[in-house]
Amino acid sequence: MTHPPKAPAAPAARGTAQAPARPGGVPAQPSPAPAAAPPAGRGAWAVGRERLRVAATTEPGRLQILGAVLALLVVAFGAVSALEVSDRASAADDVVGRSQPLSADAAAIYRSLADADTTAAAGFLAGTLEPAESRTRYTRDITTASRLLVKAAANTDGSSESAREIATLNEQLPRYTGLVERARAANRQGLPLGGAYLRYANQQMAGTLLPAAERLYAAETVRLQRDDESARTWPFLSLALGLLALAVLGWAQRRNYARTNRVFNHGLLAATAATSVVLLWLVGAHTVARGGLESARLHGQESLQVLNTARISSLTARANENLTLVARGAVLTEDGKNDKYEAEYTASMAALTGALATARERADDDAGRGPVDESAEHAAEWRERHKDARAKDEAGDYEGALGRVIGAEQSTGRSFDQVDAGLERALAHEQTEFTRAAGDARDALTALPLGAAALGILGAAGALLGINRRLSEYR
């Protein structure tokens, strides 16, 4: 019986490698396929994100993420609060220790220069032999102005507007004192040229020195206002972070209660308490600081500005009153109809009256109102005595007018000294009020930066301990 022929073996599939036969006819096992490489472009960031995704699918992983977020929020709140409050505290310290004293010094420079000019004119009117008291007062004023200029220059940025005004004052002050000395020398010799030198000195003072001192005072007052505004600005970023941290901590504790039916987690509760303390401390301290700075501005800074205006006006009026007798009608207003110095005296007295009325309104206690009321009474007396002196001068009684202006008793000079003394007491009182209120504002912020940082760290530690307590239940 014949058998049909065997079909030929099917060829190996294309692309399929034939394992070589081992000796003995046993085919060799195929080699294992190489490990799959990670997809192209899959770096460390992608791997970390994948691990985070995997961890977030389990409760321990979610707890670890929550703990990290809570710790970062609480630490960030403490750190930002410390930085922002440090900035406000520094500005408040500048208000008390730098900008306000510099503003007061600038006003004192103006007053010293104006008083020196007034005293020089009064000494000239006294005759060929200037009284020792007048010369001592003039020297004291010039020395005070020079000393305060050195102090201001040491505490002022060299490129600022204040520095330029200080340079002008330092340059022009020796020229003024030189003119005064020439006037004195000519007056001692009985030469009419002395009056001309004194008028030139007054023009130098009124046209250059006092305007520069006024601009210096304005610049320092602007810096004071800028520091005051910086100290009073609310720390909005810190407040927002604090509220956010409290919200997340509250949510975390609610989540913990829903999953474990436990009311309290001691760690999270401690973190919430620390965050709440910092937030309440921040709001309370800044509220107190703002209140103190507002009180310092209303009852100190603004009153000081008005009182400085009043004192400057009184000094200007006194200088013009003296120069009216020195010039004897030689200097007229631009229209040529009136005595220039008499017209300026009238304007300065009007400014003095208005400033005294405003200062009385802003004084918040009897200790502040009393000196202002005294100055107002003596200013009214001054005006009456001045009218009498002008009547004598216009009637040709120059010696009688001179006695009513620079005499020891019942003179305008006596009234001026009483006005100036009252204003000095009022300024000292308001300066004390300002320093006290601004100092309280600064003190309210002093301990907060360190406290916020420390409580932030403690709060973060509490949050981590609370989360780790839950994680330990899975181990």
Disulfide bonds with the S-S distance in Angstrom:
none
